[in-house]
Amino acid sequence: MRPLKVVIVVIVVMGDCQAKLTDAWYAHRRQSAAPVADNAPMNRNIVYALLAAALFGASTPFAKLLIGEVSPVLLGGLLYLSSGLGLTLTRLVRDRGWQASGLARSEWPWLLGAIFFGGILGPVALLFGLTHTSASAASLLLNLEAVLTAVIAWVVFKENADRRIVLGMFAIVAGGVVLSWPAGAMAASGWTGPLAIAAACLCWAIDNNLTRKVSASDALFIAGSKGLIAGTVNTVLALSLGAVLPNALTLLSTAAVGFLGYGLSLVLFVLALRGLGSARTGAYFSTAPFIGAALALALLGEATTPAFWLAGGFMALGVWLHLTEKHDHEHLHEPLAHTHRHAHDGHHQHPHDFEWEGSGPHAHWHAHAVVTHKHPHFPDIHHRHGHEH
């Protein structure tokens, strides 16, 4: 039972660090607000994405520890169910009771599709893959999610991409191929584990792009709904197949990993989608496997090979290319009306039909007038314009 106690202690420390980092970031933003705050190259949206990556990356080796105590399908269900319950309770406390989601009728199909692919199929595929792959190798293979997210964003949803982003994706794919190629001890399991993890990445890539369509809505509601529905379906399925609930300590460990590694991570990821778009959020999130790999090596004592470090180098190059990307040109904002949490900056200069003290973030229905300007930006909820190149 000792590894389970390690899970609880480390997860609690991670949550405390996340809260302190977020508080520090907002304090910095209040002291140095930019005219177009949500589009500064290093802004809070990137912090959201990196914190989401840290929490999820750490959950992978911890899930590997828990697989010995719980069947993969049941573990996937419990991880998501605990995240959904925790986030729903958090939302109830925040809103002092149940409040409507504010999600438009046309947005529900996007959310339900995201739940099916990302919350039901993805976790089962990942946890099955973990049983046939080392935790460190699985952590690095999860970089494929960023590649597939970007491909779907570019091809299906026409999100803008430049040469640097594409080169970064090629580097990440190269790392995935090097890592997943069967050799030595890995040859015994062949492609089963890597293919299952790749399938999980595809499911989450579809999920990411569908979630982007509703990312302006309440992130707690989106993430909590995913957890509750996906967790319930997977847990009921596992129990119907003969799985047995683990003991109380294992349940507590699973709840801790699920709430922080899946629930809180997903809330931060939705906030990042709102500000960065699918491809770029996926790129920042691809730092998660490096954190997971480091923890797997430290906690599980897994051995490394030259191929492991070569793959890590390719993936690190790809992530660096994304982190250093700049996108700055003159662009036109078409008329737009929606509701989301915002502060008054270069994109939010509108009157209010209620009393407001004039500072701080707030949420209400508001309209954007036509404007043309030039500044660094990402394909967020305000920048979904076309490009000539």
C-alpha positions in Angstrom: 0.0 0.0 0.0 3.0 2.3 0.3 2.8 3.6 -3.4 -0.8 4.6 -2.8 0.3 6.8 0.1 2.9 8.4 -2.1 0.1 9.2 -4.6 -1.9 11.0 -2.0 1.0 13.1 -0.6 2.4 14.1 -4.0 -1.0 15.0 -5.5 -1.8 17.3 -2.5 1.5 19.1 -2.9 0.9 19.5 -6.6 -2.5 21.1 -5.9 -1.0 23.5 -3.4 1.7 24.6 -5.8 -0.9 25.1 -8.6 -2.9 27.4 -6.4 0.1 29.5 -5.4 1.3 29.8 -9.0 -2.2 30.9 -10.2 -2.5 33.5 -7.4 1.0 34.9 -8.2 0.1 35.2 -11.9 -3.0 37.2 -11.3 -1.2 39.5 -8.9 1.3 40.1 -11.7 -1.4 40.8 -14.2 -3.1 43.4 -11.9 0.2 45.2 -11.6 1.0 45.3 -15.3 -2.2 45.1 -17.4 -1.6 45.4 -21.1 -4.1 47.2 -23.4 -4.8 43.9 -25.2 -4.3 41.6 -22.2 -5.7 38.3 -23.6 -3.4 38.4 -26.6 0.0 39.2 -25.1 2.5 36.5 -26.2 3.1 35.4 -22.6 -0.3 35.6 -20.9 -2.4 33.7 -18.4 -3.7 31.4 -21.1 -0.3 29.8 -21.6 0.0 29.5 -17.8 -3.3 27.7 -17.8 -2.1 25.3 -20.5 1.2 24.5 -18.8 -0.4 24.0 -15.4 -2.9 21.6 -17.0 0.0 19.8 -18.6 1.8 19.5 -15.2 -1.2 18.0 -13.5 -2.1 15.6 -16.2 1.5 14.5 -16.9 1.9 13.6 -13.2 -1.3 11.6 -13.2 0.1 9.1 -15.8 2.7 7.3 -13.6 0.3 7.5 -10.6 -2.4 5.7 -12.7 0.3 3.1 -13.5 0.6 2.5 -9.8 -3.1 2.2 -9.3 -3.6 -0.3 -12.2 -2.3 -3.1 -10.0 -5.1 -2.4 -7.5 -8.0 -1.6 -10.0 -8.9 -2.9 -13.4 -8.2 -0.5 -16.3 -11.8 0.2 -17.2 -12.9 0.7 -13.6 -10.0 2.9 -12.9 -10.8 5.1 -15.9 -14.4 5.4 -14.7 -13.4 6.2 -11.1 -10.8 8.8 -12.2 -13.4 10.7 -14.3 -16.2 10.2 -11.8 -14.1 11.6 -9.0 -13.2 14.6 -11.1 -16.8 15.2 -12.1 -18.0 15.0 -8.5 -15.2 17.2 -7.2 -15.8 19.9 -9.9 -19.5 19.8 -9.5 -19.2 20.4 -5.7 -16.7 23.2 -6.4 -19.2 24.8 -8.8 -22.0 24.5 -6.3 -19.9 26.2 -3.6 -18.7 28.9 -6.0 -22.3 29.7 -7.2 -23.9 29.2 -3.7 -26.2 26.6 -5.3 -27.1 25.2 -8.7 -27.0 27.7 -11.6 -27.9 27.1 -15.2 -25.0 26.3 -17.5 -25.7 29.1 -20.0 -24.9 26.7 -22.8 -26.8 27.3 -26.0 -28.9 24.5 -27.5 -26.6 24.5 -30.6 -23.6 23.9 -28.4 -24.8 20.7 -26.6 -23.9 18.3 -29.5 -20.3 19.6 -29.4 -20.1 19.0 -25.6 -21.7 15.5 -25.8 -19.4 14.5 -28.7 -16.4 15.7 -26.6 -17.6 13.7 -23.7 -18.0 10.5 -25.7 -14.5 10.6 -27.4 -12.5 12.3 -24.6 -14.2 11.0 -21.5 -15.3 7.5 -22.4 -13.2 6.0 -25.2 -9.9 7.9 -24.5 -9.3 6.9 -20.8 -10.1 3.2 -21.5 -7.6 3.1 -24.5 -4.9 4.8 -22.4 -5.3 2.6 -19.4 -5.3 -0.5 -21.6 -2.1 0.8 -23.3 -0.4 1.3 -19.9 -0.8 -2.4 -19.2 1.4 -3.2 -22.2 3.8 -0.2 -22.1 6.2 1.2 -19.5 4.9 4.4 -17.8 7.8 6.5 -19.1 7.3 5.4 -22.7 3.6 5.9 -22.4 4.1 9.4 -21.0 6.2 10.5 -24.0 3.9 8.8 -26.5 1.1 11.1 -25.3 2.8 13.9 -27.3 0.9 12.4 -30.3 -2.3 14.0 -28.9 -0.9 17.5 -29.7 -0.1 16.4 -33.3 -3.5 14.9 -33.9 -5.2 17.9 -32.3 -3.4 20.3 -34.6 -4.1 18.2 -37.7 -7.9 18.1 -37.0 -7.8 21.8 -36.1 -6.1 22.7 -39.4 -7.9 20.3 -41.7 -11.4 20.2 -40.3 -11.8 23.5 -38.4 -9.4 25.6 -40.6 -7.4 27.0 -37.7 -4.3 28.9 -38.8 -0.9 27.3 -38.7 2.5 28.6 -39.9 5.7 26.8 -40.8 7.1 26.8 -37.3 4.0 25.0 -35.9 4.2 22.4 -38.7 7.9 21.7 -38.1 7.3 21.3 -34.4 4.6 18.7 -35.1 7.0 16.8 -37.4 9.6 16.7 -34.6 7.0 15.4 -32.1 5.9 12.7 -34.5 9.5 11.7 -35.1 9.9 11.3 -31.3 6.8 9.1 -31.1 8.0 6.8 -33.9 11.4 6.4 -32.3 9.9 5.7 -28.9 7.2 3.2 -30.0 9.4 1.1 -32.4 9.5 -2.4 -30.8 13.0 -3.4 -29.7 14.5 -5.7 -27.1 12.2 -6.2 -24.1 9.6 -4.1 -25.7 9.3 -6.4 -28.7 7.5 -8.9 -26.5 4.4 -6.7 -26.4 4.9 -5.4 -29.9 2.6 -2.6 -31.1 -0.4 -3.3 -28.8 0.5 -0.8 -26.1 1.7 2.0 -28.3 -1.3 1.6 -30.7 -3.7 1.7 -27.8 -2.1 4.9 -26.5 -2.2 6.4 -30.0 -5.9 5.6 -30.2 -6.4 7.4 -26.8 -4.5 10.4 -28.3 -6.9 10.5 -31.3 -9.9 10.4 -29.1 -8.6 13.3 -27.0 -7.6 15.2 -30.2 -11.3 15.0 -31.3 -12.4 15.9 -27.8 -10.1 19.0 -27.8 -11.4 20.4 -31.0 -15.1 19.8 -30.1 -14.5 21.4 -26.6 -13.0 24.5 -28.3 -16.5 25.1 -29.8 -17.9 25.6 -26.3 -14.8 26.9 -24.5 -16.4 30.4 -23.9 -18.8 28.7 -21.5 -18.3 27.9 -17.8 -15.1 25.7 -17.7 -16.2 24.2 -14.4 -19.5 23.1 -15.9 -17.9 21.7 -19.0 -15.2 19.7 -17.1 -17.6 18.6 -14.4 -20.2 17.4 -17.0 -17.5 15.4 -18.8 -16.4 13.8 -15.5 -19.9 12.9 -14.3 -21.2 11.4 -17.6 -18.0 9.7 -18.7 -17.2 8.4 -15.2 -20.6 7.0 -14.6 -20.7 5.2 -18.0 -17.2 3.6 -17.5 -17.8 2.7 -13.9 -21.1 1.0 -14.6 -19.6 -0.8 -17.6 -16.6 -2.1 -15.5 -18.9 -3.3 -12.7 -21.2 -5.1 -15.1 -18.1 -6.9 -16.5 -17.2 -8.2 -13.1 -14.9 -5.6 -11.7 -14.9 -5.1 -7.9 -14.5 -1.8 -6.1 -11.2 -1.4 -4.4 -10.6 -0.7 -0.7 -11.1 2.7 0.9 -7.4 3.8 0.6 -7.2 2.9 -3.0 -10.5 4.8 -3.7 -9.1 7.8 -1.9 -5.9 7.7 -4.0 -7.9 7.3 -7.2 -10.1 10.3 -6.2 -7.1 12.5 -5.6 -5.5 11.6 -8.9 -8.8 12.0 -10.7 -9.7 15.4 -9.2 -6.4 17.0 -9.8 -4.9 15.1 -12.7 -8.1 14.9 -14.7 -10.6 17.4 -13.3 -8.6 20.5 -12.4 -6.3 19.8 -15.4 -9.3 19.8 -17.7 -10.7 23.1 -16.3 -7.3 24.8 -16.9 -7.2 23.2 -20.4 -10.6 24.6 -21.3 -9.5 28.0 -20.2 -6.4 27.7 -22.4 -8.6 26.6 -25.4 -10.6 29.8 -24.9 -7.5 31.9 -25.2 -5.1 30.0 -27.6 -7.2 27.7 -29.9 -6.9 23.9 -30.2 -3.5 23.5 -32.0 -1.5 25.8 -29.8 -3.1 24.6 -26.6 -2.3 21.1 -27.6 1.3 22.1 -28.2 1.7 23.6 -24.8 -0.1 20.6 -23.2 2.4 18.3 -24.9 4.9 19.2 -22.1 2.8 16.9 -19.9 4.5 13.6 -21.0 8.0 15.0 -20.0 6.7 15.5 -16.5 5.1 12.1 -16.5 8.3 10.5 -17.7 10.4 12.2 -15.1 8.1 11.0 -12.3 8.0 7.5 -13.8 11.7 7.2 -13.7 12.0 8.6 -10.2 9.1 6.8 -8.5 8.9 3.5 -10.4 12.7 3.0 -11.0 12.2 2.3 -14.7 15.3 1.9 -16.9 15.9 4.2 -19.9 17.5 3.4 -23.3 19.2 5.6 -25.9 16.0 5.5 -28.0 14.1 7.0 -25.0 16.5 10.0 -24.8 16.6 10.4 -28.6 12.8 10.5 -28.7 12.8 12.9 -25.8 15.1 15.2 -27.7 12.9 15.2 -30.8 9.8 16.0 -28.7 11.6 18.7 -26.8 12.6 20.4 -30.1 9.0 20.2 -31.2 7.7 21.7 -28.0 10.3 24.5 -28.1 9.3 25.4 -31.7 5.7 25.9 -30.5 6.5 27.8 -27.3 8.6 30.3 -29.3 6.1 30.8 -32.1 5.0 34.4 -32.8 1.8 35.4 -34.7 1.4 39.1 -35.4 -0.4 40.8 -38.3 -3.2 43.2 -39.1 -6.6 41.6 -38.9 -10.3 42.4 -38.9 -12.8 41.6 -36.1 -16.3 41.0 -37.4 -19.3 41.9 -35.2 -19.6 39.3 -32.4 -21.9 38.9 -29.4 -21.4 36.3 -26.7 -20.9 35.9 -22.9 -17.8 34.9 -21.0 -15.6 36.1 -18.2 -13.5 39.1 -19.3 -11.8 42.3 -18.3 -11.9 45.5 -20.2 -9.0 45.6 -22.7 -8.4 46.3 -26.4 -11.2 43.9 -27.3 -13.7 44.7 -24.6 -14.8 48.3 -24.7 -18.5 48.2 -24.2 -21.2 49.9 -22.0 -23.1 48.1 -19.2 -26.8 48.0 -18.4 -26.0 47.3 -14.7 -23.9 49.0 -12.0 -20.2 48.2 -12.3 -17.2 49.7 -10.5 -15.0 49.8 -13.6 -12.3 47.2 -12.8 -11.8 43.5 -12.4 -13.0 40.5 -14.5 -16.7 39.9 -14.8 -19.1 37.9 -17.0 -22.2 39.1 -19.0 -23.6 39.2 -22.5 -21.7 41.8 -24.5 -21.2 42.8 -28.2 -18.0 43.5 -30.1 -18.0 46.2 -32.8 -16.0 45.9 -36.0 -12.4 46.8 -35.5 -9.1 46.5 -37.5 -5.8 46.4 -35.7 -2.5 44.7 -35.3 -1.0 42.9 -32.4 0.4 39.4 -31.4 -2.5 37.0 -31.0 -3.7 33.4 -31.1 -6.8 31.8 -32.6 -8.8 32.4 -29.4 -12.6 33.0 -29.2 -12.0 36.5 -30.6 -9.6 35.6 -33.3 -11.1 33.1 -35.7 -10.4 35.0 -38.8 -9.1 33.8 -42.2 -5.5 34.2 -43.5 -4.2 34.8 -46.9 -1.2 32.5 -46.4 
